[in-house]
Amino acid sequence: MHRRTFLSSLSALGPLALGASSLFSGRASATPLVDRPDIRAGDRLAGASFASRSTVWGTKGAAATSHPRATLVAIDILKRGGSAVDAAIAANASLGFLEPTANGIGGDAFCMLWDPKAGKVVGLNGSGRSPAALSLETVREQSPKGRIPSLGALSVSVPGAVDAWWTLHQRYGLLPWKDLMAPAADLAEQGMPIPLMIAARMRSDMARIVKPESNVEEIDNIRKVYMTRGRTPNEGEVVRNPDLARTLRMIGEGGRDAYYDGPIADTIEVYFKRIGGWMTRADLAAQHAKWVEPNHVDYRDGVSVYGLPPNSQGPTTLQMLSILKNFDMAELGLVSAKSIHLQAEAKRLAFEDRAKWFADPDFAEIPIEHLLSDEYGQQRAALINPGKVMERAFPGDAPHKGGTTYLSVSDANGMMVSLIQSNFAGMGSGLMPDGLGFSFQNRGSGFSLQDGSPNIYAPGKRPFHTIIPGFALKDGAPWLSFGVMGGGMQPQGQTQIITNMVDYGLGLQAAGDCPRWRHDGSSEPTGVYKPGVGELRLENGIPDATKAELAAMGWTVGGTDAGFGGYQATMKTEEAYGAASEMRKDGLALAI
């Protein structure tokens, strides 16, 4: 099917597929009617009682993203003969328009994939560096609170996403590059109704950006795109971004150089000069993604879990699992107090190492082999009291409501792609270059300003990154391409998915639907600390008896706050592909 025919057919289906949500656009004002934790979901004939829907199955490919239209784009690319990498790039480009509260071409990207020809998991680090002209002294002078602000030019590092897509496509792409940018450009040009969750996030993000005390150097551009009605759009209202459409078409025609060493780079340099920022065309031209060797740990039952090395927090998930495999998790029971207790304690231990060691490996030595060794996992596990919270305090906290999108795509040739892309916090820095239609990430706020920290700011350095794709093999064969977006929630969420599936036997969809926990209050690579054991937050679905038992163990138990991540996954069996999508987001999983 031709591109425009496909998109036209989707537009025709809009009132049925998505536009119907406009009938309920007033729901946000009727919160008391729907905020009823005492009411549970309806009953299902089979499967987990708490599951929202069934796993989707197919034989020739699968896709799961955080927006239905992006999933449809990925499926269309697969049907046209594109690889899983082609489909992931096209879907990610579309999400930059559809879900600007989480990602876009002003952000970074990381990827792990199963290369069926090489027979191994391959990793790509697509994170950008700080501007060469921005010194540590300047950053400290303009960070009066001792931490880099999360809004404005100081927080902007070079966006790596487009270069990462280009690098992936050069090795694994089958369709022409411009065909991968076209669906996103068409959507941005034609417009799309905004779904509930994204509308809510945009409302809060824009309120934070435009308030005077935010001190963002320039906000007119982002207001013109996302506040065309004098406010952000409500659920079901149509959003258009013709500037982004033009930018994507330039990238489609000119490749990565159009962005990094061409007309887009020129516009970006002029913009930062105008507002008093530091990024230059030379900074952009120097950006190149790196192929990296993923780390892994062998968990149990033949399952090996993979993560990307620092400057990503990928090894944090692996450390948690390396600790937990020393306990009989299955015996403890699903969402039991003892199970959650052990997982949260493993998190606290792993996050302490994350804060101490993780940084750009070009600037720091990181003992990853030691941190992921069985011996070290056993030593850390021995610190946990199965019936009582550890007294040692792990102060500080990571942003758990990060602005990130995760997607997974698998194809008929056996390739499985796990890709995550992000603005960092919400809509990023709040800065949008003139006429280009995308905002810059605020990943630079992930640096530390403390002397002696391996993650201390330096020009041309990559900041500590929270975004991590996930991947797992079973008996040496590709099994699970998955991720859980959400800042510091990501390794906690990934660990819960693995334990839910491996230890508790949940299916792909039910593993994500299962109610989650999240611990806040650990040391951070940014150098921000807070004393105490922190807070253990639990979703409403956790049984009251479990909450009471955790409190008796010494945990400070908190309630839900919608900061429990966003899960997407595809899975391979001997006969088929499965796909699952997050019920906490607006997404969709499909298979063919």
C-alpha positions as CSV (number, residue, x, y, z in Angstrom):
1,M,0.0,0.0,0.0
2,H,1.3,3.5,-0.9
3,R,2.3,5.8,1.9
4,R,-0.4,8.5,1.4
5,T,-3.1,5.9,0.7
6,F,-2.2,4.2,4.0
7,L,-2.3,7.5,5.9
8,S,-5.5,8.6,4.2
9,S,-7.1,5.3,5.2
10,L,-6.0,5.8,8.8
11,S,-7.5,9.3,8.7
12,A,-10.8,7.9,7.6
13,L,-10.8,5.6,10.5
14,G,-9.8,8.4,12.9
15,P,-13.3,9.0,14.4
16,L,-13.6,5.3,15.2
17,A,-10.1,4.6,16.3
18,L,-9.2,7.7,18.2
19,G,-11.5,10.6,17.5
20,A,-14.2,9.2,19.6
21,S,-12.2,10.2,22.6
22,S,-13.3,13.8,21.9
23,L,-16.7,12.9,23.1
24,F,-15.2,12.6,26.6
25,S,-12.8,15.5,26.5
26,G,-14.4,16.9,29.6
27,R,-13.5,13.8,31.6
28,A,-10.6,15.6,33.3
29,S,-13.0,18.0,34.9
30,A,-15.1,15.1,36.2
31,T,-12.3,13.4,38.1
32,P,-14.5,12.6,41.2
33,L,-16.7,10.4,39.0
34,V,-13.9,8.3,37.7
35,D,-11.3,8.4,40.5
36,R,-12.6,5.3,42.2
37,P,-9.9,3.0,43.5
38,D,-12.6,0.9,45.1
39,I,-13.9,-0.1,41.7
40,R,-11.9,-2.9,40.0
41,A,-11.8,-3.7,36.3
42,G,-14.3,-6.1,34.8
43,D,-13.7,-9.9,34.8
44,R,-12.0,-11.9,32.0
45,L,-12.6,-15.5,31.0
46,A,-9.0,-16.5,31.2
47,G,-5.5,-15.3,32.2
48,A,-4.5,-13.1,35.1
49,S,-7.4,-11.5,36.9
50,F,-5.7,-8.1,36.8
51,A,-4.7,-8.2,33.1
52,S,-6.2,-5.4,31.0
53,R,-6.2,-7.4,27.7
54,S,-4.5,-10.4,26.0
55,T,-1.1,-10.6,24.5
56,V,-1.2,-10.0,20.7
57,W,0.1,-12.8,18.5
58,G,1.4,-13.0,14.9
59,T,3.9,-14.9,12.8
60,K,5.5,-12.3,10.6
61,G,6.3,-9.5,12.9
62,A,5.1,-7.4,15.8
63,A,5.2,-3.8,17.2
64,A,4.4,-2.1,20.5
65,T,4.6,1.6,21.0
66,S,3.1,4.3,23.3
67,H,0.7,5.6,20.6
68,P,-1.6,3.6,18.4
69,R,-0.8,5.6,15.2
70,A,2.9,5.0,15.7
71,T,2.3,1.3,16.0
72,L,0.3,1.3,12.8
73,V,3.2,3.1,11.1
74,A,5.6,0.4,12.2
75,I,3.3,-2.4,11.0
76,D,2.9,-0.7,7.6
77,I,6.7,-0.5,7.2
78,L,7.0,-4.2,8.0
79,K,4.2,-5.0,5.5
80,R,6.1,-3.0,2.8
81,G,9.2,-5.2,3.3
82,G,11.0,-3.0,5.8
83,S,13.2,-4.4,8.5
84,A,12.5,-4.1,12.2
85,V,15.0,-1.3,12.3
86,D,13.2,0.5,9.5
87,A,9.9,0.1,11.3
88,A,11.4,1.3,14.7
89,I,12.9,4.4,13.1
90,A,9.6,5.3,11.3
91,A,7.6,4.7,14.5
92,N,10.1,6.7,16.6
93,A,10.0,9.6,14.1
94,S,6.2,9.6,14.3
95,L,6.2,9.5,18.1
96,G,8.3,12.8,18.0
97,F,5.1,14.4,16.7
98,L,2.5,12.3,18.4
99,E,4.1,12.2,21.9
100,P,6.3,15.3,22.2
101,T,6.0,15.1,25.9
102,A,8.3,12.2,25.9
103,N,10.6,12.3,22.8
104,G,11.6,13.9,19.6
105,I,14.5,14.8,17.3
106,G,15.9,17.1,19.9
107,G,16.7,14.1,22.2
108,D,18.9,11.1,22.4
109,A,18.4,7.4,21.6
110,F,19.7,4.0,22.7
111,C,19.1,0.7,21.1
112,M,19.7,-3.0,21.6
113,L,18.7,-5.5,18.9
114,W,19.0,-9.1,18.0
115,D,21.1,-9.4,14.8
116,P,19.9,-12.8,13.3
117,K,22.9,-12.9,10.9
118,A,25.5,-12.3,13.6
119,G,23.5,-14.4,16.1
120,K,24.0,-12.0,19.0
121,V,22.6,-8.9,20.8
122,V,24.0,-5.7,19.5
123,G,24.0,-2.3,21.2
124,L,24.1,1.3,20.1
125,N,24.7,4.4,22.3
126,G,23.2,7.5,20.6
127,S,23.7,10.0,23.4
128,G,25.1,13.5,22.7
129,R,27.8,15.5,24.3
130,S,27.8,18.9,26.1
131,P,28.8,22.0,24.0
132,A,32.5,22.5,23.6
133,A,32.3,26.2,24.5
134,L,30.4,25.7,27.8
135,S,32.9,25.5,30.7
136,L,32.4,24.0,34.1
137,E,33.0,27.5,35.6
138,T,30.2,28.9,33.6
139,V,27.8,26.1,34.5
140,R,28.6,26.6,38.2
141,E,28.1,30.3,38.0
142,Q,24.7,29.8,36.4
143,S,23.6,27.0,38.7
144,P,23.1,28.8,42.0
145,K,21.5,25.8,43.7
146,G,24.4,23.6,43.0
147,R,22.6,21.6,40.3
148,I,22.2,22.3,36.6
149,P,18.7,23.7,36.0
150,S,16.3,21.4,34.2
151,L,15.1,24.1,31.8
152,G,16.9,26.5,29.5
153,A,20.1,26.5,27.5
154,L,22.4,25.3,30.3
155,S,20.6,21.9,30.3
156,V,20.9,21.3,26.5
157,S,23.3,18.7,25.2
158,V,23.7,17.7,21.5
159,P,20.7,15.6,20.3
160,G,21.8,12.2,19.2
161,A,18.5,10.6,18.0
162,V,18.7,11.4,14.3
163,D,22.3,10.3,14.0
164,A,21.4,7.1,15.9
165,W,18.6,6.3,13.4
166,W,21.0,7.0,10.5
167,T,23.6,4.7,12.0
168,L,21.1,1.9,12.5
169,H,19.7,2.3,9.0
170,Q,23.1,2.3,7.4
171,R,23.7,-1.2,8.8
172,Y,20.2,-2.7,9.0
173,G,17.8,-0.7,6.8
174,L,16.0,-2.2,3.8
175,L,13.7,0.6,2.7
176,P,14.9,4.0,1.4
177,W,15.7,6.5,4.3
178,K,13.3,9.1,3.1
179,D,10.4,6.6,3.3
180,L,11.0,6.3,7.0
181,M,10.6,10.1,7.6
182,A,7.6,10.5,5.3
183,P,4.9,8.9,7.6
184,A,5.9,11.2,10.5
185,A,6.0,14.3,8.2
186,D,2.6,13.4,6.8
187,L,1.1,13.1,10.3
188,A,2.6,16.3,11.5
189,E,1.3,18.1,8.5
190,Q,-2.3,16.6,8.6
191,G,-2.7,16.7,12.3
192,M,-3.8,14.2,14.9
193,P,-6.2,14.1,17.9
194,I,-4.2,14.1,21.1
195,P,-5.0,11.2,23.5
196,L,-5.7,11.4,27.2
197,M,-2.4,10.7,28.8
198,I,-0.3,12.8,26.5
199,A,-2.8,15.7,26.8
200,A,-2.5,15.6,30.6
201,R,1.3,15.5,30.5
202,M,1.5,18.3,28.0
203,R,-0.7,20.5,30.2
204,S,1.7,20.0,33.2
205,D,4.9,20.3,31.2
206,M,3.9,23.5,29.4
207,A,2.7,25.1,32.7
208,R,6.2,24.4,34.1
209,I,8.0,25.8,31.0
210,V,6.0,29.1,30.6
211,K,5.8,30.2,34.2
212,P,8.0,33.3,34.7
213,E,10.2,31.8,37.4
214,S,11.3,29.1,35.1
215,N,13.7,31.6,33.5
216,V,13.7,29.9,30.1
217,E,15.5,32.1,27.6
218,E,12.8,31.9,24.9
219,I,9.3,30.3,25.0
220,D,7.5,32.0,22.2
221,N,8.3,29.2,19.7
222,I,7.1,26.4,21.9
223,R,3.9,28.3,22.8
224,K,3.1,28.9,19.1
225,V,3.2,25.1,18.5
226,Y,1.5,23.7,21.6
227,M,-0.7,26.5,22.8
228,T,-2.5,27.6,19.6
229,R,-5.8,27.9,21.5
230,G,-4.3,30.0,24.2
231,R,-3.8,26.7,26.2
232,T,-2.6,23.2,25.6
233,P,-5.0,20.9,23.7
234,N,-7.5,18.8,25.5
235,E,-8.1,15.1,24.8
236,G,-9.5,14.6,21.3
237,E,-8.5,18.0,20.0
238,V,-6.3,18.0,16.8
239,V,-2.7,19.0,17.0
240,R,-0.6,20.0,13.9
241,N,3.0,20.8,13.6
242,P,3.8,22.0,10.0
243,D,7.3,23.2,11.1
244,L,8.2,19.7,12.2
245,A,6.8,18.3,9.0
246,R,9.2,20.5,7.0
247,T,12.1,19.6,9.2
248,L,11.4,15.9,8.8
249,R,11.2,16.2,5.0
250,M,14.6,18.0,5.0
251,I,16.0,15.1,7.0
252,G,14.4,12.6,4.7
253,E,16.0,14.3,1.7
254,G,19.4,15.2,3.2
255,G,20.0,12.4,5.7
256,R,21.7,12.9,9.0
257,D,23.9,15.7,7.5
258,A,20.8,17.9,6.9
259,Y,20.5,17.9,10.7
260,Y,24.1,17.9,11.9
261,D,26.0,19.6,9.2
262,G,23.5,21.4,7.0
263,P,20.6,23.8,7.1
264,I,19.1,22.5,10.3
265,A,22.4,22.8,12.1
266,D,22.8,26.4,10.8
267,T,19.3,27.3,12.2
268,I,20.2,25.7,15.6
269,E,23.5,27.7,15.8
270,V,21.8,31.0,15.0
271,Y,19.1,30.3,17.5
272,F,21.5,29.6,20.4
273,K,23.5,32.7,19.5
274,R,20.3,34.7,19.6
275,I,19.2,33.5,23.1
276,G,22.7,33.4,24.7
277,G,23.3,29.6,24.5
278,W,26.3,27.6,23.6
279,M,25.6,24.9,21.0
280,T,27.2,25.3,17.6
281,R,27.2,23.6,14.2
282,A,30.6,22.2,15.1
283,D,29.1,20.5,18.2
284,L,26.4,19.0,16.0
285,A,28.7,17.9,13.2
286,A,30.9,16.0,15.7
287,Q,28.0,13.9,16.9
288,H,28.3,10.2,16.1
289,A,26.6,7.2,17.7
290,K,28.7,4.4,19.1
291,W,28.3,0.6,18.6
292,V,28.8,-0.9,22.1
293,E,29.0,-4.4,23.6
294,P,26.0,-4.9,25.9
295,N,26.5,-6.2,29.4
296,H,24.5,-9.2,30.6
297,V,23.8,-11.4,33.6
298,D,22.4,-14.9,33.7
299,Y,19.3,-14.8,35.9
300,R,17.7,-18.2,36.1
301,D,15.8,-20.8,34.1
302,G,18.0,-20.2,31.1
303,V,17.1,-16.4,30.9
304,S,20.0,-14.0,30.3
305,V,19.2,-10.3,30.6
306,Y,21.1,-7.6,28.7
307,G,21.7,-3.9,29.3
308,L,23.8,-1.2,27.7
309,P,26.9,0.0,29.5
310,P,27.3,3.5,31.0
311,N,26.9,6.4,30.5
312,S,23.5,4.6,30.5
313,Q,22.1,3.1,33.7
314,G,21.6,-0.3,31.9
315,P,23.8,-2.2,34.4
316,T,21.5,-1.2,37.3
317,T,18.8,-3.6,36.2
318,L,21.4,-6.3,35.8
319,Q,22.8,-5.6,39.3
320,M,19.3,-5.9,40.8
321,L,18.7,-9.3,39.1
322,S,22.2,-10.4,40.1
323,I,21.2,-9.8,43.7
324,L,17.7,-11.3,43.5
325,K,18.8,-14.5,41.9
326,N,20.3,-15.5,45.3
327,F,16.7,-15.7,46.7
328,D,13.9,-18.1,45.8
329,M,11.6,-15.4,44.5
330,A,8.9,-17.8,43.3
331,E,8.4,-19.2,46.7
332,L,7.7,-15.8,48.1
333,G,4.6,-15.2,45.9
334,L,3.5,-12.5,43.4
335,V,3.3,-9.0,44.9
336,S,3.8,-10.4,48.4
337,A,5.5,-8.2,51.0
338,K,8.5,-10.4,51.1
339,S,9.0,-10.3,47.3
340,I,8.6,-6.5,47.1
341,H,10.9,-6.1,50.1
342,L,13.7,-8.0,48.5
343,Q,13.3,-6.2,45.2
344,A,13.3,-2.8,46.7
345,E,16.3,-3.6,48.9
346,A,18.1,-4.8,45.7
347,K,17.2,-1.5,44.1
348,R,18.7,0.5,47.0
349,L,22.0,-1.4,46.8
350,A,22.2,-1.2,43.0
351,F,21.4,2.5,43.0
352,E,24.2,3.2,45.4
353,D,26.7,1.8,43.0
354,R,25.0,3.6,40.1
355,A,25.6,6.9,42.0
356,K,29.2,6.1,42.8
357,W,30.4,4.8,39.4
358,F,28.2,5.6,36.4
359,A,29.4,8.3,34.0
360,D,30.8,8.7,30.5
361,P,33.3,5.9,30.1
362,D,35.5,8.3,28.0
363,F,36.1,10.2,31.2
364,A,35.9,7.6,34.0
365,E,36.9,4.0,34.8
366,I,33.9,1.9,35.7
367,P,34.3,-1.6,37.2
368,I,31.4,-3.1,35.3
369,E,32.7,-6.7,35.3
370,H,33.1,-6.6,39.1
371,L,29.7,-5.0,39.7
372,L,27.9,-7.7,37.6
373,S,29.9,-10.7,38.9
374,D,28.1,-13.5,40.7
375,E,30.4,-13.0,43.7
376,Y,29.6,-9.4,44.1
377,G,25.9,-10.1,43.7
378,Q,26.1,-12.6,46.5
379,Q,28.0,-10.1,48.7
380,R,25.3,-7.5,48.1
381,A,22.5,-10.0,48.7
382,A,24.0,-11.0,52.0
383,L,23.4,-7.4,53.2
384,I,19.6,-7.8,52.9
385,N,17.6,-8.8,56.0
386,P,14.5,-10.7,54.5
387,G,12.3,-9.4,57.3
388,K,13.5,-5.9,58.0
389,V,14.5,-2.7,56.1
390,M,18.3,-2.0,56.0
391,E,19.2,0.8,58.4
392,R,21.7,2.3,56.1
393,A,20.3,5.4,54.4
394,F,20.5,5.9,50.6
395,P,19.7,9.6,50.2
396,G,18.9,11.4,47.0
397,D,16.4,10.7,44.2
398,A,16.3,10.2,40.4
399,P,13.5,11.8,38.4
400,H,10.9,8.9,38.1
401,K,8.5,10.8,35.8
402,G,11.0,11.2,33.0
403,G,9.9,12.2,29.5
404,T,10.8,9.1,27.5
405,T,9.3,6.8,24.9
406,Y,10.0,3.1,24.5
407,L,9.2,0.9,21.5
408,S,9.8,-2.6,20.4
409,V,9.6,-4.1,16.8
410,S,10.3,-7.6,15.5
411,D,10.3,-8.7,11.9
412,A,9.8,-11.9,9.9
413,N,13.6,-12.4,9.5
414,G,14.1,-12.8,13.2
415,M,15.4,-9.3,14.0
416,M,14.1,-7.8,17.3
417,V,14.6,-4.1,18.1
418,S,14.5,-2.6,21.5
419,L,14.7,1.2,21.2
420,I,14.3,4.0,23.7
421,Q,14.3,7.7,23.0
422,S,13.9,10.7,25.2
423,N,13.7,14.4,25.9
424,F,14.8,13.5,29.5
425,A,12.2,15.4,31.6
426,G,8.9,15.9,29.9
427,M,9.2,18.2,26.9
428,G,12.9,18.8,27.6
429,S,14.6,22.2,28.0
430,G,11.6,24.2,26.8
431,L,13.7,25.6,24.0
432,M,12.5,25.2,20.4
433,P,14.7,26.5,17.5
434,D,13.1,28.9,15.1
435,G,10.8,27.3,12.5
436,L,11.9,23.7,13.2
437,G,9.1,22.4,15.3
438,F,10.9,20.4,18.0
439,S,12.2,21.1,21.4
440,F,15.7,20.3,22.8
441,Q,16.3,17.8,25.5
442,N,17.5,18.8,29.0
443,R,19.8,15.8,29.4
444,G,22.6,18.1,30.5
445,S,20.9,18.5,33.9
446,G,22.0,14.9,34.5
447,F,25.6,16.0,35.2
448,S,27.0,16.5,38.7
449,L,28.7,19.7,39.8
450,Q,30.5,18.1,42.7
451,D,34.3,17.7,42.6
452,G,35.4,14.1,42.6
453,S,32.3,12.8,40.9
454,P,32.9,10.7,37.8
455,N,29.8,12.4,36.4
456,I,31.0,15.9,36.9
457,Y,30.3,18.3,34.1
458,A,32.9,18.8,31.4
459,P,32.8,20.2,27.8
460,G,32.3,17.5,25.2
461,K,31.2,14.9,27.8
462,R,28.1,12.7,27.7
463,P,25.9,13.0,30.8
464,F,24.7,10.1,32.9
465,H,21.6,8.7,31.1
466,T,18.5,7.1,32.6
467,I,17.1,5.7,29.4
468,I,17.7,2.0,28.9
469,P,16.3,-0.5,26.4
470,G,15.9,-4.1,27.6
471,F,16.6,-7.4,26.0
472,A,16.7,-11.0,27.2
473,L,17.6,-14.4,25.7
474,K,16.2,-17.8,26.7
475,D,18.5,-20.7,26.4
476,G,20.7,-18.6,24.1
477,A,17.9,-17.7,21.7
478,P,16.2,-14.3,21.3
479,W,13.2,-14.1,23.7
480,L,12.2,-10.7,24.9
481,S,12.7,-7.1,23.6
482,F,11.2,-4.9,26.3
483,G,11.5,-1.6,28.2
484,V,9.8,0.4,30.9
485,M,10.3,4.2,30.4
486,G,10.4,6.6,33.4
487,G,13.7,7.9,34.7
488,G,14.8,6.0,37.8
489,M,11.8,3.8,37.5
490,Q,13.3,2.1,34.4
491,P,15.6,-0.5,36.1
492,Q,12.9,-1.0,38.8
493,G,10.3,-1.6,36.2
494,Q,12.5,-3.9,34.1
495,T,13.3,-6.0,37.1
496,Q,9.6,-6.4,37.9
497,I,8.9,-7.5,34.3
498,I,11.6,-10.2,34.5
499,T,10.6,-11.4,37.9
500,N,6.9,-11.4,36.9
501,M,7.6,-13.5,33.9
502,V,10.4,-15.8,35.1
503,D,9.6,-16.2,38.8
504,Y,5.8,-15.9,38.7
505,G,4.9,-17.2,35.3
506,L,3.0,-14.2,34.0
507,G,2.4,-13.7,30.3
508,L,3.7,-10.8,28.3
509,Q,0.8,-8.5,28.8
510,A,-0.1,-9.5,32.3
511,A,3.6,-8.9,33.4
512,G,3.1,-5.3,32.5
513,D,-0.4,-5.0,33.9
514,C,0.6,-6.3,37.3
515,P,0.6,-3.5,39.9
516,R,4.0,-2.1,40.5
517,W,6.2,-0.7,43.3
518,R,8.7,2.1,43.1
519,H,11.4,3.2,45.6
520,D,12.5,6.8,45.9
521,G,15.3,8.0,48.0
522,S,18.6,6.6,46.7
523,S,22.0,8.3,46.0
524,E,22.2,9.9,42.6
525,P,24.9,10.5,39.9
526,T,23.8,14.2,39.9
527,G,25.2,14.5,43.5
528,V,21.8,15.3,45.1
529,Y,21.3,13.6,48.4
530,K,18.5,13.2,51.0
531,P,18.9,11.3,54.3
532,G,16.7,8.3,55.2
533,V,15.6,5.0,53.8
534,G,13.3,6.8,51.3
535,E,9.8,6.0,50.4
536,L,8.3,2.8,48.9
537,R,5.4,3.8,46.6
538,L,2.8,1.2,45.8
539,E,0.1,1.2,43.1
540,N,-3.5,0.8,44.2
541,G,-3.6,-2.8,43.0
542,I,-1.2,-3.9,45.6
543,P,-3.2,-5.8,48.3
544,D,-3.8,-3.9,51.6
545,A,-2.3,-6.8,53.6
546,T,0.9,-6.5,51.6
547,K,1.1,-2.8,52.3
548,A,0.6,-3.4,56.0
549,E,3.2,-6.0,56.2
550,L,5.7,-3.8,54.3
551,A,5.1,-1.0,56.8
552,A,5.7,-3.5,59.6
553,M,9.1,-4.3,58.1
554,G,10.1,-0.7,58.5
555,W,9.2,0.8,55.1
556,T,7.7,4.2,54.7
557,V,4.8,3.2,52.4
558,G,3.5,5.8,49.9
559,G,0.6,5.7,47.5
560,T,0.3,5.9,43.7
561,D,1.3,9.0,41.8
562,A,1.2,7.8,38.2
563,G,5.0,7.5,38.2
564,F,5.3,3.8,37.6
565,G,6.6,3.8,34.1
566,G,5.5,2.8,30.6
567,Y,6.0,-0.7,29.3
568,Q,6.1,-2.1,25.7
569,A,7.4,-5.4,24.6
570,T,7.7,-8.0,21.8
571,M,8.5,-11.7,22.5
572,K,9.6,-14.5,20.3
573,T,8.6,-18.2,20.7
574,E,9.4,-21.1,18.5
575,E,6.3,-20.5,16.4
576,A,5.2,-16.9,16.8
577,Y,5.8,-13.3,18.0
578,G,3.9,-11.8,20.9
579,A,3.4,-8.1,21.7
580,A,2.2,-6.2,24.7
581,S,1.6,-2.5,25.5
582,E,1.3,-0.5,28.6
583,M,-2.2,0.0,30.1
584,R,-0.9,3.1,31.9
585,K,-0.2,4.9,28.6
586,D,-2.0,5.5,25.3
587,G,-0.2,2.8,23.4
588,L,-1.1,-0.2,21.3
589,A,0.5,-3.6,20.4
590,L,-0.1,-5.3,17.1
591,A,1.2,-8.3,15.3
592,I,1.0,-9.6,11.7
